[in-house]
Amino acid sequence: MEAKLKQSYIEEIKFQTKMLNNLKRWLKVSIILSSLSFAFVLFGPSLDFVCQIIGIIGMILSTIACVLILLGYKNGRNNVNKIIDSLNK
């Protein structure tokens, strides 16, 4: 394989790995938001009915965000593995 092409693949792997780490951080944030929303759902009725509604909406949105971020992470990880496999051939 040409050295310049191989170097560009290596740079792409580094960049995508950095972006995958960013997705991991966003996944953690989304899980934390989901947990906080769950607390609003549990303790919302004792505070105010609006808090419970906000908790339910927040939990639904953060759960959807978790699923989408996880899907992006898995697809990105598969992409990096494909690039690594093409480098090894």
HELIX and SHEET records of a PDB file:
HELIX    1   1 ALA A    3  LEU A   47  1                                  45    
HELIX    2   2 PHE A   49  ASN A   88  1                                  40    
END                                                                             
